[in-house]
Amino acid sequence: MQQRTLARELANCLGKEVYVQGWLNNIRSFGKLTFLILRDQTGFIQVVVESKEELGKLDGLQPGTIDRK
């Protein structure tokens, strides 16, 4: 398993694939893109979801959800 990257460390990881964990703060859909706002103990992380397959995995998630799959 890849080591977790905290929100405060993301500025040092531009262009790299990272593993994040946190609470679901909000989900916003804008046409073909969906934005997840995750919260960890150091701040907020915006995740962009473009794939319909990946978006289907989010069905039923509510703000405050923690998913450790």
C-alpha positions in Angstrom: 0.0 0.0 0.0 1.2 3.5 -0.9 1.9 5.9 2.0 -0.8 8.4 2.7 -0.2 12.0 1.7 -1.8 14.7 3.9 -3.5 17.8 2.6 -0.6 20.1 3.8 1.9 18.0 1.8 0.1 18.1 -1.6 1.9 21.3 -2.8 5.1 19.3 -2.9 3.5 16.5 -5.0 2.3 18.3 -8.2 2.2 16.0 -11.2 2.6 12.9 -9.0 0.1 10.2 -8.1 -0.8 10.3 -4.4 -2.8 8.3 -1.9 -5.2 10.4 0.3 -7.6 9.6 3.1 -10.2 11.8 4.8 -13.8 12.6 5.5 -16.1 13.5 2.6 -16.9 17.1 3.1 -18.8 17.8 -0.1 -19.6 16.5 -3.6 -20.3 18.9 -6.5 -21.1 17.8 -10.1 -20.6 20.1 -13.1 -21.5 18.4 -16.3 -18.8 15.7 -17.1 -16.8 16.5 -13.9 -17.5 15.7 -10.3 -15.5 17.3 -7.5 -15.0 15.7 -4.1 -13.9 17.8 -1.2 -12.1 15.6 1.3 -11.0 16.8 4.7 -8.1 15.5 6.8 -6.6 16.7 10.0 -4.4 19.2 8.1 -6.8 20.7 5.6 -9.0 20.2 2.5 -8.3 18.2 -0.7 -10.2 18.6 -3.9 -10.4 15.5 -6.0 -11.6 15.6 -9.6 -13.6 12.5 -10.9 -14.0 12.3 -14.7 -14.7 8.6 -15.1 -18.3 7.4 -15.0 -17.1 4.1 -13.6 -15.3 5.8 -10.7 -18.3 8.1 -10.2 -20.5 5.0 -9.7 -18.4 4.0 -6.7 -19.5 7.2 -4.9 -23.2 6.3 -4.9 -24.7 6.6 -1.5 -21.8 8.5 0.1 -22.9 11.4 2.4 -20.9 14.3 3.9 -19.0 13.0 6.8 -18.5 9.6 5.2 -15.2 7.8 5.8 -14.5 5.0 3.3 -11.4 2.9 3.9 -11.6 0.6 0.8 
